[in-house]
Amino acid sequence: MTQQKLTANKVGLSEELNSLCKVIANHIPSKVLSTKNRNHSWVYGYDPEHDMVIISKTGQIGDVVEISGLKIALPLAPKECLQRHTKASEQYWERQDLPSQLGRIQSIFQWHEMPKEFKARYVDYIEEEFDRRENGFWFMNDGKPTYITGSHYMYLQWSKIDIGYPDFREANRILYIFWEACRADSRSFGMVYLKIRRSGFSFMSSSECVNIGTLAKDARVGILSKTGADAKKMFTDKVVPINSNLPFFFKPVMDGMDKPKTELAYRVPAAKITKKNMHDVDGEDVEGLDTTIDWKNTEDNSYDGEKLLMLAHDESGKWIKPNNILNNWRVTKTCLRLGSKIIGKCMMGSTSNALAKGGQNFKDLYEDSRVSTRNANGQTKSGLYSLFIPMEWNMEGFIDIYGMPVLRKPSQPVRGIDGNWIMNGAIDYWEAEVESLKNDPDALNEYYRQFPRSESHAFRDESKAALFNLTKIYQQIDYNDTLIKEHHLTRGSFSWKDGIKDTQVIFTPDTRGRFLVSWTPGKALQNQVYDKNGIRYPGNEHIGAFGCDSYDISGVVVGRGSNGALHGLTKFHMDEAPINQFFLEYIARPQTAEIFFEEVLMACVFYGMPILIENNKPRLLYHFKNRGYRGFCINRPDKTYNKLSKTERELGGIPNSSEDVKQAHAAAVESYIEKHVGMISEDEMGYMPFTRTLEDWAKFDVSDRTMYDATISSGLAIMACQKHLYQPERKESKISIKFATYNNKGNISSLNT
């Protein structure tokens, strides 16, 4: 095997790795870093001064990395890492077998019966294993010092699974680093891991149950899964065997059977063997751990009222009615805290079911766990931290001997972790599978959910119940995932110039703004408003229009469907602006309805475009009228002016209660998707950069529209731009009036017949 073959997988891999686990250069001033490292003064846990989580327990830190938005300080690499070979290409993870003589010892009591010389020979080995379990482990991997956490070391070195002992994979190293950061961070309740099928998460979480359970005193470790039978199977087939195969120095004496069905109960601790106590033989005075590992049936109130040190939450994206993962998490979250203090952690992971089969609840929980969105207490809405690792990083059959993924077809075969040669790339293989399923939408969406390359893949829905063309919607979502969002979308806010209302509106980029825009007009087209008889009208009506799903009550409504939504869309025109493209998305609920009304008004003024608003919630329409902008509010296009009601003439707008309007609205969205979304031709992709709206279209239910703010407002924008299609036909009068005609030739007129 040549050096060239072994390193062929490195080409193009560094950029992909950087997107998954990015090293942050110069995050800490060099002087501060060197001083605190010299004094060993870095403290394990969250460091608010540098906004990072320290997972080093040595008082020294090295690289600061960012994983899923969380900044994590790793331990400082030792000057000399363990190096088994001279050639870099021959350096990789290799599990070390337990010395055969130690393997014959089954308990701490047998150890105490061994001769002093025997104990002296192995006590350093045992102490080193405890140190690695506590602090993690460094090894050389393809010429690079590589750190794995103590939990990861226990998984690789001492957790026997169905295929023997696990392989080292870079994807799992990243997961364990993230998990250790969740454990270290006092603000976090744990992690929610959006995974691919057969990624090994069940075994990893089972290993962690045993790792934590065999160290803790007076504690409880719990297990939940998509059904009680699955939780029991995880306990009996994974947790118990891993516990049984631990070396004697890590395994406490248990109370009960060796292979229990419901509970592992530890009564005697796994005392660390040292030079000081290796000759002790009296174990009668040792206090027991009184720690248990058990499982519960799948219910919303599982573990209600109990205190947990750890909760392994497997297959949480597959809870189906009547069970609800959101309701369960609200209950079990309280089991992990005492007052404001977090005393336990949750290790949650799953692929996602279709949205209607539990996937929506899991998606909501995942979205509520983004580390970028925190409350005043520094916690995410759920308390968890979300992590996603794309399928190509952990796809069976595409991992090289260094644990790195083979992403694209290599120029030369690459030696795999299983000893076989890898001839193809994980992404190439995935793309071929996708191509073969393109004519079967449900099979394709299921494949996406099982092997996602993006978060949107993981939450694909079934197409059977979809009202709109899911294939085109998901084509557009996939395309959007490949874009650098900052190059196409700007988040920002509108405001009146100098704070003076009804003058000019300006747009300011702001990461906290509620508006997402893909296009802003040039100076000549901004604030195009004209006055007619004291009423203001839009000057850019020929370019586009807005649609709005409003709300009237300022108070927060429990549940979904309570946001205000605004969308801007252009139509065919001859000016300097995009054609038939959505350019603005606003989906939010400010503290008061008045803030929302004013923000909508400012957007209309800035773009100089009219707006079509649902009139069943009239306060926004009154806001426009009272401020002198009645000319911006479009009348319902399906009726002539003389057929409008008195209120409709006064305010404008369109009702959402009319069945005809509902059908016309749905047809408008459907038509737009078919013409402008997804693959328009073999070599042309549509442009709709607002993924949140696309996802709302994918779930839209015309029989229950209250939950779909984005679909309502975007559909109204489409109708506003196509209002000529809804104008009533002028019917010819059926009354025929015939006038008599005469022939006036000659002296006497005669009646024509």
Disulfide bonds with the S-S distance in Angstrom:
none
